[in-house]
């Protein structure tokens, strides 16, 4: 069978079985952030190990960590001198609030209106299944009994809690994870009707702020007007996080931020969405941000700071009538090319310590699970082959996009010494980390077609 022309046929022929497998896997509630679900994360790992073997991997192992398990698989090439690819992703999922789900139960794997619903259906079990769909299609389309390149898989079980043991895994199993190129398969595609290749991701630093103003809650009728209110102070501090132009006010934070080149600006302009389309796809009401920067520049190439939670008082008891003793907030800083997570963490600490007024005690937690931004070396021949594979799937030249979120790409590059490419099947509409998460089977199939083509192109590209 023709290696390229048969890919589409092979992917289509495998489709129902792969989607049914994904639905079955989604039914395993592998929530890494819930200690009560630890056994389910282990069950998810065992499920994946079996599926790796069924998909053509001669090796498939569950790797224990100091926390939750990762899974390793290897499908060796027929030619021992062929290049080696390491595919990274994760099988753990984010927590759910069942009462917020309307289209399907969170772990039902229900198919409705052409979409597959359930936590992990897109982030990132769907992406793992798409990668293994590609391996099966590559073998079917080429008539091979072994792939054209050695394909290894590292699918961790703690990504949604910051990958605390990923570095340990990469160091402990370094020789077995050696590869010529890494593919990070926990990222976004642009749209099912627009070919695009992701060329990088932002970094991330999280922070948790707690302010204390008293030893205990105080009746506000007794002290109101003469006592510190940590909610008031915290809101004041957070309100000062951005200036009137939408820029982050943390001193020094923009030091080192790389300005986009004219070529990058042109590539962004080629994908720049109409505002109405963007609001529809994301479900938002507006797109505020840094003045003078395009929408895509703001989410892909500029820093961002978001308040992700705010807690204080007892909103469930409106008649309580107290000034709370404490208030807390969670923040996430997204880092642009040129920034470094360790330096940003130090700047955030100085900003918080200097910004809190007298009479308040500050506790600041800056978790070590942070990541640097990463940009793929687009001159690498493996990236050129990926662009060709995407173009072959869509029948049109591929644009270049980026990922506005964070991923351990820089860590993977440091530990393996190999360049990292991005290839994912998530869409803006997929509702990652929110209720009614879903995957579009068209995106999963397109991803499988692209990777199956890429596996055939790679030996000639990096021979």
N, C-alpha and C positions, 0 to 999 in steps of 0.2 A: 504494500500500500504506500502511496506517495507520502513522504514525511510531513509535508505541509498541507497538501490538499485533503489528506485524510483526517487531519486534526479535528476539524469541525464536525465531521461525521462521527468520529470516535467519542468526542465530548457529548454529543447529542445522544448517542447510544447508551452511554453510561449514566445519563442525567437522572433518571428516576431513582436508580439505586443509590446514587450519591446523596440525593436530597432526602431520601428516606433514612439513610444512615445519619445525616446531620440532624434530622428530627429526633431520632433515637438518642443521639448524644446530648442534644439540648435538654432532654428529659432528665439528665443527671444534674442536680442543682449544685454545681461545683463552685460555691461562693467562698472565696478564700478569706474574706473579711469577717466571716461568721465562724467562731470556733466550733459551734454545733454542727457545721457542715464539713468539718475536716475529713470525715470518712467519705463524704460524697466527692470531695476533691480527689481522694485516693482512688475511688471507684472510677472517676473520670479518667485518671491516668491509666488504669488497667484497660478501660474501654479503648483508649487511643492506641495503646500498645498492640492490642489485637487487630485494630483497624490498619495500623502500619504494616503488620505482617500480611494482612489480606490484600494490601495495595501494592505489594512487591518488595517490601523491605526484608532483607535476610536477617537483619538484626532489629530487634525492638525490645527496649528495656525501660523499666520504671526506675528512675534514679532518685533515691532518697536525698533529702537535704535536712538541715536543722529545723525546717518547717514543713512545707508541703511539697509533694514530689513533682519532679519534672519527668519528661518522657523523651527518650532518644530512639531514633530509627536510622537505618542506613540501607540504601539500595545501591550496591556497588556497580560500577560500570563494567561492561564486558571487557573493555580495554583498560588494563591496570595503569596505563599512562595517561588516561583521560583526566580532565580537570575535575575538581571537587567543589560542590556547592553545599553550603550550610544554610538551611532554612530555619529561621527563628520565628516563634510565635508563642502563644500561651493558651492553656485550656481552662484556667480559672475564670470566673465571671464576677461581675459586680453584684452588690446586694440589690434586692428588690423590695418594693412596698406593694404587696399583692393587691390591696384595695385600689391602687391607682391604675391597674391594668384593665383596659376596656375591650381590646380586640381579641385577646386570648389570655389564658392563664400563663404566668411567667415561665413555667417549665413544661409546657404542653407540646412544643414543637408543632403547633397547629398551622396548617396551610390554608390561607384565606385570601381571595382576591388576587391570586398569583404570587403572594408573598408568604414567606415562612416566618412565623412569629415565635419568640421566646428569647429569654436571656442567653446571650452567647451566640445566637443565630448569625450575627454579623461580627461581633467583638468577643472572641476572635475564633470561635469554633468553626464558623462558616468559612473563614479564610484558610484554616488548616485543611478542612475538607476540600476546598478548591485546589489547594496545592497537591493533595493526594489524587484528586480527580485528574489533575494535569499529568502526574506520573503515570497513571493507568492509561490515559489517552495517548501519551507519548509512546508507550510500549505498544499499544494497539495500532496506532497510525504507522509506526515504523516496522512493525513485525518483529521487534526485538524481544529477546528474553531478559535482557538487562539494559538499563538506560545508557544513553550516549555519554553521560557524565555520571560520576558518583554523586548521589544526592543523600545528604545527611539532614536529619531533622532534630532540632532542640525545641521542645514545647514545654515551657515552664508552668508551674502551678501557683505562682505568687505575683504575677505582673500587676494585678489590680490592688495589691497592697505594697507596691513600690519595689518589687523584685529584690528583697533583702538578701537572698542567697544566690543570686545570679552570678555575681563575681566569683563566689566560692566554686560554683559549678564549672565556670569557664576555666578556672585555674586547675581544679582537680582533674578534669577530663580533657585538658588542653590537647594532648596528642590525638585523642579520638575525634576531637572537633576541628582538627586542622582542615582548612579549606582555602581555595583560591579566591572565592568570593562568597559573601554572605548576603542572603536575601531576607530582609525584615518584612514579614507578612503580618503586620498588625498596623495597617495604615489605610488611607482612603484612596479610592478612585474618584474621578471627577463626576462622570455621568455615564449612563449606559449608551448614550448616543454621541459621546465625545471622547476620542482617544486622548489619553494624557499619561505621562510617566512622572512619578513623584521623584524629586531630586534631593529631598532633605526634610528635616523636621526641626521644630524648635526644641529648646531644652525646658527644664521645669525646676522650680524651687517652691516648696510648700512651707507655710508658716501657720502656727496656731498662737493667737494672742489671747491672754487672759488678764483682765484688770480687776484688782480688788480694792475696794474703797472702805471696807469696814470688816469687823470680825464676824458680823452676822447681818441678815436682812433687818431693815429698820422701818418702823411704821412711818409712812411719809408725812402724816399729819403732825407728827411730833418734831420732825427735823427738816422738813422740806424748806429749801432756801438757805439752809446752813449746814448742808452735808454733801459730800461728794457723791455723784451718781455715775457708776462705771459705765452704764449704758450711754449716758450723755457723752462722756469723755471718749468712749470707744467710737461712737458715731462721728464725733468731731474729728478724731484721728483718721478714720477711714474716709471721711468726706474730704480730707486734705490730700488723699493719695494721688489725685489727678488735678492738674490745673485746668484753666478755662479752655485750653486748646487740646485737652484730652491726653496730655503727656504725663507720665508718671513722675511724681515729685521726689522720689527717693534720690538723695544726692549721689551723683556719680554713676547712676544706673545706666545711662546711655553711653558711658565711656566704652569705646571699643566696638559699638554697634556698627556693623558694616553697611554702608549705603549701597543700594542695588545699582548694578551697572545699567547702561542704556539697553544692553541686550536683555537683561532680566526684566527691566520695565516693559520692554516690548513683548516679552513672553507673557507677562502678567496681563497686559492689555488684551492679548489674544483670547484670554479666558475670562476677563472681567464680566461678571453677570449683570444683567439688569437688576436694579434694586428690588423690583416687584418679584422677580423670579427668586432672588436670594431670600427674601422674607417668606415666600411661600415654601421653599425647600427647607428652611431652618425652623419655621414656625415662630419666628420672632416678629415684633411689631416695628422695630426700627434698627438701624445699623450705625449707632454712634461710634466715635473713635477719634483717633489722632487727626487733627486738622492738617490738611495738605497732603494726606496719604490716601491712596486708593484703597478700596475694600480689601482686595487680595494682598496688597502690600502690608496692610495692618495685621492680617491673620497669619501671614506666612513669613514676613521679613522684618517685623517690628516687635519689640517687647510688649507684653500686656500684663496687667495686674487685675485680678478678679477676687472679689469677696465671695466665698463659696458657702459660708454659713455665718449666722449671727445668733447668739444665744444669751439670754438674760431674763430674769424675772419669771413670772408664772402666767403666761397667756391663757392657760387652761383654767385659771382662777381669777377672773376679772375683778372680783370684789376684794382681793387680798390687800391691795392698797399699801404696798411696801416699796422702799427703794432697795433694789437687790444689792447684795454685798459684792457680787462678782458679775462680770459679763465677759463673753469670749467671742472670738471670730476666727474663721478659717480663711486663709488667703492662698492663692496660687499665682505665681509669677511665671509667665511664659518667656523664654529667653530667645533672642534673635541671634542670627549668625554673628560671630565676633564676641559674644558674651560667654562668661564662664560661671558655672553654677556656684562654685565655692566663693567667688568674689561677690556675686549677687547676694548670697546668704549673709555675708558680712555687712554689706550695705543695708540690707533690710533690718538687720539687728541694730545697727547704729540709728537708722531712721526711727525705729520703734522706741528705742531707749531715750532718744533726744526729743521725741515728739509727744510723749506722755506728760501731762501737766503734774504739778505737785499735789501730793495727797493721795496718790494712787500707787499701788504696787503692781509691777508688771512681771508676768511670767511669759516668756517667749520660747516656744518649741520650734526648732528648725530641724525636721527629720533628716537623717543622712541619706535617705533614698531620694536623691535628686539627680538630674541628668543634664548634660551639656547638649547644645544644638549640634547638628551634624549635617554636612552637605556631601552628597555623593560626588566622587571625582568623575565628572561627566565625560572626560576624555578617555576613560577606561574602555577597552573594547567590549567588556561584558555589558556595560551600559548601552553602548551603540547597538549591541545585539538585542537588548531589551526593547529599545525604541523600535527596532525593526520588527520584533515580535508583536508589539502592541499595534503597530501599523498594519501588520498582516491580519490580525484579528478583526480590526475595524475597517480595513480597506481604505485608510486615509492616514496622512501623516500625523504623528503623535505630538501633541503640545506638551509643555513642561509645567508641572504644578509642584506644590510642596505640601507638607502636612503641618497644620497649625498646632497640633498637639505635640506631646513629647513621646519619646521611645528610647530604649537603651542602645541606640545605634552607635553613639560615640564609644560607649563601653564595649560593645561587640567588636568595633574596629580596633580599639586599643588591645583587647585581650587576644584576639585572633590574628592581628596583623594583616587582615584582609579588608578590601574595600566593601562597603555596605551599600547594597541597592535596595530600593523599596518597591514592593509590589503587593498591593492589597485590593480588596473587593468591597470595602465599606463605602457607603454613600452618605451624604449629608442627611438624607431622609431616614436613615436606619435607626435613629434614636438611641445611640449608644448611651449607656448609663441611665437611661430614662425608661419610663413605662412604655409598653408595647414596642420593645425593640424588635426589629424585623430584618430579614435579609431578602434581597431581590435575586431570585435564581438566575436572571439574565446576567447580573454582575458576576455571580459565582462562575457561571459557564464561560463568560468572557475571560475571567481571570485564569480559568483552567486552560482555555485555548492559548492564551498568551504564554503561559509558563511551559506548556507542552511544546510550542514552537521554539521557545528560548532554549530549552534543553537540547534540541536538535541543532540550533545555531551556535551554541557555546563552544563546542570543541574546535570549530574552525576559527572562532573569534579570538580565543586565548590559547591557541596551540603553541 
